[in-house]
Amino acid sequence: MATMVVAAVAARDGMVTRLDALGDEFARSAALRCESCAGTVHATVVTMDVVRKTRRARVGSEEVVAGDFESVDGCETRFGAGTARYGFKIVNGTKRLVGPGVDALIKAPGDIIDRQGATEAMRVRCKAMMYELDDFVDTFVEAEESVKKSGVSPEEASQKVFMKLMNAICVERLRQCESVEWLGTNLQGVMNASITEQKRAERELIDKISKPATEEGAQPFVDANLAVSRCNGEDPDALSRTACIMLAENLMTKGQQSVRAHANFTGEAKKFQRKLDVGGETKLDDDDADKDGDVHELYAEAMLNASYIRANITLNRAVSYLSLSLDIDPTRASTEHNLAFAYRSGKNYTAAKTHLYALLSPARASEIPAETRAESSKLLCEIEHLEGNDQAAMEACERSIEFNPLNFHALRLKAQLHMVRFFREAEEIRANEHDPQEERQKESLRDVAEAKNLFTQALVLDPAKNEIAQLGMVLYFEQAAQDSALQKLTKEQLGALRHARHFCEQQGTELDNVCTDMLELAGNHVAELGFIALGNDALQMALTLDAKRTHLWTNLGYGFMSMGKFKMAGVAFDRASSADDSFELPEAIATLLKRGGEFERKLEEDRATASAKWTESRRPNKDERRALAAEVEATLSSLRGPAASSHDEL
C-alpha cells in the first residue's frame, strides 16, 4: 500500500514533506501535534466509512482491503480548499485546534479563527502522516475486531475504535501524542478552565442584564435588548466575550426548540384538517379549545384553529430568539442558517433567502465549514423550488453537492427536481400527441438520465426502499421515452406513476405489476454498475410483490453467488424451481454452486476455530476464494437472466 499512497500523492503534489521535517507551528506545540493527529485519524475513519458503504452496496460485505482504500484521499476530501472544517481558538492564551476529532475544544469559550490556515496545515500534515502509514487498513481492522470482542455497545464502539486508532497511530507509530491519556487529560484541563470561565459569565449575565421577576417565585429574566447593546459595543458597560457567546448559544437553542414546536403544531393542524376533509365529525367544542367563545363548532375545527394559533406563536418566538442571537454574534453561521430555516417554515421565503445569500457569499467561504454551506445551499434549493424557480433551484442543489458530494438528501432532492421537470414535459408532450417535439423529448431524456445518476449515487450512500422504487420509476420512464411510449400514457397513469414510491410500499395495489417492473429495472441497473448487493435488495423487494417471476429468483441467486453467499444462492434457485416446474439450473452453475457451498462451509469452520488474532482481513484460503470468485464472474457473465419487458401494458 505504501507504493500506492506515494504514487497518489506524488501525482498530485510532486512530493511530500516527511512528518519529522515539517517545521510549522504544529511541530513546535505538543498540543497542536496531537490534536492534528486526532483530526487526521478522524478523516481516515470518515473516508473508510464511505468506502465501506460502497463495498456493502457492491458485495454485501464491509470487509475492506488495501486496494479499496487510499488514505491520502481522505486528506484531500477532508482538508482540501473550501472545506474550512478546522480552525484555531485561543484558549487560556494558547492556540488550540478545533474541528472533527477534537470536538471538545469547540465548547471552549472564544472565537474560531483562521479556518483557512488551520485547514491547509491539516492537509499538509495529514499527507505526511499517511505517507508513513503503509498498513492503515490492517491497523483499522485490528482496532475494530478488538473492540468488537470486548463486548461494548454499538453506541460506544465507534468512540472506542477511534481511541484505539489514536493509540496505535498517534502514540505508538507516529509519536505525535505522548499518550491517549495525556490528550484526554489535556482536553479535560481545557474544559475545566472553560467551565470556570462560563460560571463567571453566568454570574455576569445575572448581575448586568437580568431583571427581577414580576411574579413571586418566578426566576429573573434576561433583558435581551440590553444584552445586544452590551455585546455590540453600543453600551459602555460591555459584557465579556464569553458571556455574549454563552447568551447567543442559549438563545439559539431556544430558537431551535421553538422551530421544532412549530413543526409539531403544524403537523397537528394537518391531522385535524384531514379529519374535516374526510367528514363524519360530530363532536362539538364544548370546552372552547380555541378560546373563540364558540362552543357549537366542531371540536376538530376548533383544534385546527388552536393548532395554527400555537404554531404561529411558537414560530414568532423562534424568529425572535434567533434574531437576537444573531444580533449578539453576527458571525455565527449556524444561527443564521437556523433563522433562515425558521423563516422558511413560516413561508417567508424572501427573508429566508436574504440570510442564505449572506451565508453563501464568496466573502465568507473561508469561515464557514463545507457541511454548513452544503446544508444552506440545499435549503435554498428547496425554497427556490417552492417559489417555482426551477433553474435557480437546480443551481442551488448543484452547489450543495459540490460542497458535500456525500449528502444523500441533496443528491435525492436534485434527482427529484429533474423528475418534476420531466413530468411537466411529459404531460405537455402527451397533450400534444400530433406534435413530434423532438427537442423537448431530448431534453426530457436528459433530465431522466441525470435523475438516474443522482438516485444511483444516493442509493449507494443509503439504500432506502423509497429511493430504490424512485430509481425504478426513472428507468421505467427512460425506457418509455426511448421507445416513444410517453404519448401512450394516460393522464391517470402518469399521475399514478409519479407517486410510485408511495404505491410501491404497499402490496395489493393496482400498480403491483408496474412496481415489480420498476424494482426489477432498478435492481438490474445497479447490478450492472457492480452494486450486486444493492441490486439483490431491489430484486427481493420485487419478489415480495410477485414471487412467480422465475427469472428474478434466478438473477437473485446469481447475485448471491457473485457475493460468495452460496447457501443463499441455493435457496433462491430452489424458489425459482418452485415457481416454475420447468426450471433447470445450468450444469456449470450447479457445479460452481456445489464447490462454493463446500468452500463456504469450510470457511465457517475456520472462523469458528480461529485464534483470537484472526480477523476478516486475514481470512484463510484467500487464493482459493479469489480463484472461485473469478470463475463465478466468468461463468455468470454469459448466463444472467433476461430483463423484464417494462411496457407490456402501454
N, C-alpha and C positions, 0 to 999 in steps of 0.2 A: 504493500500500500504506500510505502514511503515514496517510491518512484512515481506513482500516480499523482500523489499530492504535490511533489516537487514540480512535475511536469505541468500540472494545472496552474500552479502559482507562477511558474516561470513564463508560461504562455500569456499570463495576464499582466504581470508586472515586470518581467525581465529578470528580477532577482528578489530574494527575500533576505532581510537582515536577521541574523540569528538573534534569539531571545537575549542571550547574555551580552550581545553587542549593542542593544538598544540603550541610548543614553538620555532618554526622555525623563520627565519628572516622575513617571511611574517607577522607573528604575531606582530613583532616589528616595522613594517613600514605601515603607513596608506595607502600609495600609492600602495604598493605591495598587501596588503589585498584586496583592492577594485579592482585592476587590475586582481587578480587571480579569484575573484568572477565573473568579466565580462567574463573571459575565460571559466569558468565553465558554465555560462548561455549560452554562445555560443555553447559549446559542447553539452548541452542538447537539444538546438534548432536543431542542426545538426542531432542528434540521432532521435529526433521527426520527422524530415523531412523524414528520411529513413523509420521509422515506418509508416508514412502516405502514402508513395509511395506503401508500401506493402499492406496497407489497401485499397488503391484505386484500386490496381490490383485485390484484393480479392472480394470486395463488392461494388466497385464504389463509396465509401464514404471515406472522410478523417477524419471522427469522430474517435477520439482515446479515449479509456477508460483506466483506471489504469492497468487493466490486460494485455494490449498490450505493456506496456512501463515500462521498468526497467531503471530508470535514471542512476543507477550505471553503466550500460553497456556503457553509454556514457563516463564515466570516464576511463574505460579500453580501449575502441577503440580510444579515442582522446589523451590519455596521457600515453598509455602503452609503453613498451620497444620498442625502434627503431622508434618511431613516430617523435620525435625531432621537434614538431610543435612550441615549445616555447623556448625562450632564454632570456638572460638579455642584457641590454645596459646600459652603464654608461652615463647618461645624466646630464650635469651640476654638475658632481661629485656625483650623486646619482644613485643607481642601480634601474632600472625600468624593468618591464616585457614587452616583446614584443611577439606578436602572434595573432591568430584569436580572435576577440573580443576587442582587444586593438591595432588594426592595425595602428592607428595614430602614435604610437611610433616607428614603423618601419622606418618612414620617418625621424626620428631624426638622426642627424649625429652620426657616431660611428659604431663599430663592434658589431655584435651579439655574445655573449659569453655564455659558459656553457649551451648549449641546453639540455644536459642530466640531469644536476642538476635541471634546471628550470622545465623541463617536468615532472620529477619524483615528485618534490614538488607539481606541479599542480595535479598529480594523487592522492596524499595523501589528499590534501585539497578538491579536488572535491568529493571524497568519504565521507569525513567528512561533507561537506555541504549537500550532497544528503541524508545522514543518518538522518539529521534533517528536511528534507522536505518530509512530508508524503502525500502531496496533490499537487504535482507539475503539474500533468495533468490538474486539475481544475484551477490552477493559470494560466497556459499557455492558456487554452481555454478562460478564462475571459479576459486576455490581448488581445487576438485576436478579440474577439467579441467587445470589447471596441473600438479597432482601426477601425474595420470594420464599426461600427456605426458612427464613426467620419467623414467618407466620404473621407479619404485620398486616393491618387492614389496608384495603386498596387506597383509602384516603391518605394514609401515612406513607405508602410505598414510594410515590414519586419523590417526596422530600428525602426519604432515606437513600434512594438511589442517587439523588443529586449530591448528598453529603458523602457517600462512598466514592463517587467520581471525584469530588473535590479532594478527598484524601489521597486517592490514587494518582491523580494528575497534578494537582496544585501543590501538594505537600511532598509526596514521595518522588514523583518523576521530574517535575519542572522546578521544584523548590521555590515556588512563588509565595507560599504561605508557611509560617512557622509550624502551624498545626491547624486542624479544623477547629479545635477547641479555642485556639488563640483568636481565630476570626470571630467565633461566637462571642467570646469574652469582650473582644474589641467592639463589636457591634452593640453588645449589651451595655457597655460603658457609654457609648454614644447615646443610646436610647435612655439610659438612666439620667444623663445630663439633660436630655431633651424633656423628660418628664418633669424634672425640677424647673426647667425654664417655662414649661407650659403651665405649671401650677402658679408661677409668678404672673404669667399672662392672664390666667383666670382671675386672680386677685385684682389685677389691674383693670380688667373689664368691669368687675363688680364695683370697684372704687370710683372709676372715672365715667362710666357711661350707663350705669344701671339706675333705674328709678324705682322707688318703693312701690309695692303692690297697692292697688286701690281697694282690694278686698282683704279682710282679715284672714290670715293663714295662708294666703297665696304667696308665691315666690316673686321676688323682684324681677322686673323685666328690663331688657336692654333697649336703650334708645338708639335704634339702628341709624337714624339720620344723623345723630350726634356722632356715632361711630364712624360714619362715612367721612364727615368733615374732619375728624381727628386722625383719620388714616390717610387722607389725600393731601394733607398739608394746609388745609384751609383754617384749621383751629390751632392757635399757639400751644395749647395743652395737648400735644400729639400723643397718640398711643404708640407703644413699641411695635416693631415689625412683627414680632412673634404673636402679639395679641391680635393684630389685624389679620394675620394669616389664619389664626385659630377661629376668629369670628367668621371669616369668609368661608371656611370649611364647614362650620356648623350651619350657616345659612344655606349653603349648597345642599347639605344633607337634608335639611328640612324641605328645600325645594324639590328634591328628588322624591321624597316621601309624598309630597302633595301631588306630584305628577302621577305617581302610582295610584294614589287615591282617586284622582280624576278618572283614570282609566277604569278603575273598579266601578265607579258610579255610572260611567258611560256604558259599560257592559251591562250593568243592572238595568239601565234605561232601555237598552235594546231588548232585554229579556221581556220586559213588560210591554214593549211595543209589539213584539211578536205575539204575545198573548192577545192583545187587542186586534191584531190583524187576523188571527185565526178565528176570533169571535167566540161566543158562548159564555163570556164572563158575566156573572150575575152578582158577585159580592160587591156590596156598596162600601163607601169610605166612611164608615161610622165614626172612626176616631179622627177624621180630618188629617190624614197623614201628610198632606202638603200644606196644611195651615192656611187654606184659602177660604175657610168658612163654609165650604160646600160639602155637606155630608151625604148628599144624594147622588153624587157622581160615582162611577165605578171605581173600586179600590185600585185596579190595575192602572187606570188613568191617573188617579191621584199619586200613585207610586212612580209613574212615569214622570210626572211633573216634579215630584220631590227629588228623584234621582238626578234630573237635569239641573235643578237648583243647587244641589250639593256638588255636582260636577263643576258648575260654573264658579262656585265659591272656592273650591279647592284649586281650580286652575288659576284663578286670580291670585290666590295665596302663593302658589308656586312661582308665578311670574314675579311677584313682589319679593319673595325670598331670594330668588336667583338674580334679579336685577340689583338688589342691594349687595349681594355677594360680589357681583361683577364690578360694582362701583368701588367697593373696598379694594379689590385686587383685579384690575382690568387685564392683567397678563395671563390669568388662569384659563387655559383653553377648555378644560373640562366643564367649567361653569358656563362659558359662553355656548358650548355645544348643548348642554342641558337646557339652557334658556331657549335656544333655537328649537329644541325638541318640544318644550312646553308650548311655544307659540304654534308649532305645527299641530300639536294635539288640539289646540283651540281653533285651528283652521285660519290662523292669522299668518298666512304664507309670506306676506311681504316682510313682516317683522322677522320671521324665521330666516328668510333668505339674507336679510341685512347682516345678521350675525354670522351666518355660514360664509358669506362672501369675505367677511373680515377674517375668519379663521383660515380660509383657503387662499388668502392673499400671498403672493410670492414673497413679500417682505417678511412674513412670519414663518417661512418654510424651515428655517434653521432652529426655531424654538419650539416647534410642535411635533411630537413623535408621529411617525408614519401611520400607526394604527389609528390615532385620533383623527388625522386628516382623511384617512380612508372612511371612517365612520361618518364624518361630516359630509364628505362627498356623496356617500350613499344616502344620507338624509336629504341632501339637496336633490339627488336623483328622484327620490320619492315625491318630493314637493313639486318639482318641475312636471312630473308625470300627472300628479293630481290637478295641476293647472292646465294640462293639455299641451305642454311644451315638449313634444316628443324628442326633438333633436337635442335640446338642452338637457333633457333627462338622460339621453344616451351618453352625451359627453360627460356628464357628472358621474355616471356609473363607470364609464371607462377610466376616469381619473381615480375613482375609488379602487378599482382593480390594479391600477398602476402603483398606487401607494401600498397596497397589500394584496398580492396575487393569490393569497391563500384564504381570502374572505369568502366563505361559502355563500353567505347571504347576498353579497354584491354580485357574485357570479350568477346566482339564481335570479336575482332581480333584473339584471341586464338581459338574461335569456328570456324572461317573461315579457320584457318590453319589446323585444324583437317579435315575439309571438303575438302580442297585442297589435303591433303594426301589421303583421302578416294577416291576422284575422280581419282587420279592417279592409285590407286589399282584397282578401279572398271574397268577402261579401260583395264588394263592388264588382269584382270580376264575375261572380256568379250572377249578379243583377244585370250585367251587360253581356250576355252569352253570345251575341252576334258580333261583338267587337273583339277581335283577337288579342289586342292589348299586349303584344309580345313583351314590350319593355317593362310593363308593370308586373307581368308574370316572372320575368327575370329578377326584378327587384325583390319580389316576394320570396323567391328561391334563395336569394342572398340572406334575407332575414332568417329563413329556416336553417340554412347552413350555419349561420353564426349562433343561433339558439342551440343547435345540436352540439356545437363545440363547447359552448359555455355550460350546458347541462352536464355534459360528459366530465368536464373539469370539476364541477361541483360535486358530482356523484362520487368521484374518487376521494374527495375530502370527507364526504358524509353520505353514505349510501342510503338515503331516506326513501321510503316507499313512494311517497308522493312524487319525488323527483324522477324516480325510475319510470313511473307512469307518464310524467310530462315529457321525458325524453322519448318514450314510445310514441306519444302524440306527435311530437316534432317529426320523427322519422316517418310516421304514417302520412303526414301532410307533405313531406318532402317527396315521398313516392307518388302521392296523388298529383302534385304539381308537375313532376317529371312525366307522368302518364297523361297529362292534360285532363285529369279527372276532377279538378276543383269545381268546374262548372256543373258537374253532375250532382254535387252535394246540395241537398235541400237546406233551407234556412234552419229547419229544426235539427237536421243532422249536424250542421255547422255549430249550432249553439250547444248541442249535447257534447260534441267532441271538444269544444272549448273548455268545458268543465270536466273533462275526462279524469283528471287527477282525483276529483271527489267521487265520481261514479265508480272508479276502479277500486276504491277502498271497500266496496260492498259487493257481496255476491247476490245473484238473483235479480240483477237489473237487466233491462232490455239491451244494455250495451255490453253484456258479458263477452260476446264473441269479439267485438271490437277491442275491448280491454285486453283480452288474451292476445290478439294480434299485436297490439301496441307493446305489451310487455315482452312478447317474443322478439319483436323488432329491436327493442332496447337491449335485450339480452344478447342477441346475435351481434349487434353493433359493438357493444363494449368488449365482447369476447374477441371479436376480430382485431380490436385495438390492443389485445393482450391482457385485458382485465377479466380473466376467466372466472374468478370468484364472484365478482360483481355480476357478470353475465349469468352465472348459475343462480344467483339470488333472484334475478328477473324471471328466469325460466321457472323457478319454483313458485313464484307469485302467479305466473300464468297458469301453472298446473293446478293451483287451488281453484281456479275458475273453470278449467276444462281439463280433467285428468285423462281424457281419452285421446289426447294428441300424442300418438306413439312417438313421433319424431322428436317431440320435446323431451320425453323421458330418455330417448337415445342421446340427444345432444347434452342433456344433463349428465348422463353417465360419462360421455366423452370429456366433459369439463372436469368432473371429479378425477378422472384418470390423469388429465393434464396437471392437476394439483397434487398427484400422488396419493389420492384418497380412494384406494381400490375397493375397499369394503363398501363404501357409499356408492361407488360406481356400480357394483354388483347389484345393490338394492334398486338403483334406477333402472338397470336393464331388466330386472325381474318385473318391475312395474310396467315397463314397455311391453313385455311378453303378456302380462295380464290384460293390458289394454287392447292387444292385437294378437290373436292366436297364431297368425302367420309370421309374426316377428321372429327373426333368426339372427343371432349375433354373428358377424363375420368371423371366420376362423382365426384370422390374425389378431383380432381384438380379444377373442376368447382366450387365446394363448397368452397374450400380454396381461390380461386380467388375472389369470391364474398365477403367473410369475410375480406380478405386482402384489397380489394378496399374500403370497408367501414372504415376499420381502417386507411388507408392512407388518406381518406377524412377528418376523424376526426382529424388526426394529423395536417393536413394543417390548419384546423380551429383553433386548439390550438395554432399553431405557429403564426397565424395572430392576435390573440387576447392576446398573452402572454405579460407579463410585460417586461420592459426594461432589467431586470436581467436574463431573461430566456435565456439559451444557449443550444446548441446541446447536451452537455454532461449532461444536466439536463432535457432531454425531459420528458414529462408526459407519463403515461401508459407504463413504462418500463417493468413491469411484463407481461403485455398483449403482448407487442412486442416480448419479449423473448419467450413466450409460442407459439406465432404464428410462429416465426422463427423455433422453434424446430419441430413443426408439419409439416411445409413445408419441412424441411430437411428429416424427416422420410418418408413422402409420396413420395418425388421425388427420393429417393434413389433406388426405385424399378421401377420407371417409365421413366427414361431418355431414349431418343430416340436412335436408332441404329447408329453405326458409319458407315461411307461410306466405300465401298469396293474400295481401292485405286489403285488396279492393274487390273481393268477390261480390260484395253486396252493392257496389256502386253501379 
